[in-house]
């Protein structure tokens, strides 16, 4: 008695790559993550808020004889860039790493051309 669609005609279900056992699959309408995403700790929220508030405070800076107000974060980046321009190795490393992570690094390599008297040195 082999009619079409009977369970005896089908080959047995093989468990393997991308084929979990039938008993281990999610049931219809049931979430796979019962407890959901954990909430941030209260202490973490306080620290993040305090840091944001501190970095967003306004300070006065003088640039080329003009006084203007910027956030502490902007002032810190300006100081870092100025130190890097003065040759501070740690500042250079930090600013290049940050520029690379933010996608601000140059796409074309920098070519350095030496003059004849530079070559002598």
N, C-alpha and C positions, 0 to 999 in steps of 0.2 A: 504494500500500500504506500506507494511513493507519489503523493500528489504534490503539485507545485506549491511552494511556500511552507512546506512542513519543516519543522526545526531539525529533523534528522537529515535533510538534504544539505544543509549549510555546513561548511567546514567549521571546526571549533575555532573560537576567538583566540588569537595568539597574542599574548602579552609581550611587549617589547618596546623599542624606541618609539616614542610618541603614541604609545598604546597602553595606557595604564589599565590595571585590572578594573573590571566593571564595578566592583565593590568600593574602589577608591575614588571614583569620579564624583564631582559635585552633583548634588541632587538638584533637580529643577527648582528655580526660585530661591536657592540657598546661596548666600554669599560665601566666598572662600576665606574671608578675613572677618571672623565674627566680632572681634574686639575693635576693629577699625584702626585707623592711624592714631598713634599715641599723641596726646596733646603736649604742647611745650610746657615745661615746668614753670611755675610761677616765678621762681628766682631768675630763670633765663629771660623771661619777658621783661622783668625789671631791669636786668643788665643791658639788654638790647635797647630799651627805651632810654636809659640813662646815657648810653653811648651816643645814641642819635641826638639827644638833647645837647650833649656837650659838643659834638661835632658841628651842629647847626647854629651854635651861638655866633653872633656877629662880633668881629674885632676890626679895629681900624688899622690899616696898613698904609705906608707911604711908598709909592712907586713912581719914580721919575719926578719927584717933587709934588705929586698929587696925592692927597689923602682920600682913601675910599674905604668902604665897609665891605668885608667879605666874611664868609663863614670860616670857622677854625679849620675845617677840612681843606678848604681852598688855600688858606694860608700855609698849612702844613705841606701841601703839594708844591706850592711855590718855593718854599724853603728847600724842599728836597731837590727840586729841579735846579735851584741856584747852587746848592752844594755840589750836585753832579756836574754842573757847568764849570765849577771851580776846580774840579779834578778829584773830588772825594771818591775813593774807590768803592766804598760801601754804598754811597748814594747812587753812583753810576750803576752798580749791580742791581740795586733795589729798583731803580726807575726803569731799567731795561727789562727786568723780569716782569714788572707790572705792565709795561707797554706791550710785551709779548703776550701775556695772559689776556689782555683786553683787546688784542688784535690791532694794536697801533704801531707795531714794528714795521720797518720798511720791507717792501716786497723785493726791491732790487738791492743788490749788494753795494756798499759804498766803496768807491775806488779812490785810493790815495795816490796823488801824483807828487813825487819829490822833485824839487828843483836841483840844479847841479851842485850848489853849495850845501844843500841838505844831504845829498849823497855822500859828500866828503866827511861829514860828521858821523 
